């Protein structure tokens, strides 16, 4: 039971380290919800601003289409600028002095009258905020077009139904939870996988390479504790740090969103569905083995390093190796199946998606657990063997 | 009692290390740090392992403390084999190095408690022993202050307390005065003498001839992993052909 003594001491040690506390508690609990809130506020404000902004439009050929011109002129929050030189339209739009230009030629009315298609050209800047200009113009033109079609049908004594062979009604049988799961399930595991890794990283570096660098490793190696005790004691603390950080990241996001003013009701709905007791328990059950894997891997690498600095340079590139499969899990079309449930990190990401959506297949879940437990076990065995090697411990 | 019999320790050389060492080591796969050495440390006596940096002193002491396994030969500490009964060996020894290896974020009390717990000491024995050591070393005033805030001398006292907390019968000192000021070095030397008075087995490594002359009863001279002398200090002195220890050392190792 000496590993418990070691774990107890390591826990006291790391919880007194300011950097560990910042990484483990402050960063996930304060900074991430804070950043999330700031990004959300800015995005909402920009979207609102873009919707409410006056749209500046130039209309060329108003004499050929007076009704269409009037429809634009009557549109709410639209200013028609008549004095724009025709050869400067592109640069005006490019420089955002003008939002769009509408071109109608002399054949417009004739085409309408002869039941033909009337050509209309719209110039706009595709990189404007949220494509709002294009949407607003499209919506007005569709309404105008429908009026013309109705008029033409009436002239031909036809019912409008004749051009609409189907009356389609789409009924989505997916539950709100399912839809939200597919939406939010992608990025949520991405967060806790990254935070689990980050939470394990600093304590692993400190308890492995840091201890070697400080010369305290000899103290512990000359004690009656076995190498297995030392590894297990350290591993438990690193894993606890990883789990705590991942949990705090989830909690921090929940707390941040709940207390954040002006949050959209649908966002709150997403959060409340995601963070139901059952979902949290199932997700935590995934965090534990993946944290065990991260902890053993990081501790092994840290023990191999001669110094804290070397350990940082070894562990740094691993961030990318962790982020990549977590990111793949957020892509649409990638689903949990018999194969993907065996791929570490990706399986956690995909399983979380299905847990949140409430569509998790129990067999795949078992496969995910088995894969993670085997992987974590192998990582621990590797770490213990690594620690038993003289060339690792006394590498310098 | 420590009995070292024909121990050899070889370390594998990596490609990078071979490159760094030059052409001479191009095809060398193993490097011998300790080459077939034998000696005995008796209880109630101070055994000095003397040699320059890189001679193999630390490797030898690490093998005694079971941190390294000998490539060949055997070591027994208080009758326990260092390879087969490593844990028993470690229970007998107190290991101390010159670099005060302490946990900065703990207090001296927590530091010694941690070591005592690893040695399985009960609360009563721990409190008694801790009070004795803290009084003897005048540590009570900073017992609950974080180690990071202590002076070098205070840290060294803490290091002594943690080495002695379980009252080991065998003490291993690896260049214990290295990098320390005169006052702290003297305190360590006194501690080593006290250990002898208490009948403990003491092995002490140093590259300082003066220290060895002041402290040791028996000495071994080690150089490039090989043993050049192994007997009492008195015999070494009586056989000296040169006027100083340093000159005699250089003469003995043939440099």
Interface residues (C-beta under 8 A of the other chain):
Chain A: X2 X5 X6 X9 X12 X13 X16 X17 X214 X215 X216 X217 X218 X219 X220 X221 X222 X223 X224 X225 X226 X390 X391 X393 X394
Chain B: X11 X12 X62 X65 X66 X67 X68 X69 X87 X90 X91 X93 X95 X97 X99 X101 X102 X103 X104 X105 X106 X110 X114 X115 X117 X118 X119 X120 X146 X162 X172
